[in-house]
Amino acid sequence: MHTYLEEFEGLASDFVDGSMRMGASDARTKHLIGTPVVTFNADATKAIVETNAMIIAENVRLNIGCTTHNRFYDMAEKRNGVWKLFHRQSIYDMGGFTFPLGIVDIDQETVAKYPREYAALAYLLDKSGFPVNRVFATRGSDLEKHMKEAGERWLAA
């Protein structure tokens, strides 16, 4: 399975390795996951699964955190009677910084590298040693439109 989960892009096995590395770092994350909305194809063998989520993160050494809202846009298939997610993508809606111990300076040059919708999360990850190396879909962006168009075509095929 390939996953596009916030800061990570690649195989699920690599995600586990990256999660272990992040767990040993100064970065901390929690995910609040909403109830999924599922759209099935006509014969109920494929589905688009859309799920709201919030990522709450902080770097305890830098005393900076963030809260970011995203939507997972997943493709799932029923294979041999079992449903499996095989492609996960994220669409970022909004986010901002939090300051657990008071206001700290933010490197404006670094934060300006990222789209506003996930700039705080990307900044925190970057400063924690986990650089974000691609552009992700944001609310109403061309990337979101293309993602959803491709999903609709896949679901109908």
Secondary structure, DSSP 4 states (H G I P E B T S, - for coil): -EEEETTEEEEHHHHHHHHHHHHTSSEEEEEEE---EEEE-TTSSEEEEEEEEEEEEEETTTTEEEEEEEEEEEEEEEETTEEEEEEEEEEEEEEEEE-TTS-----HHHHTTS-GGGHHHHHHHHHTT----SPPEETT-HHHHHHHHHHHHHHH-
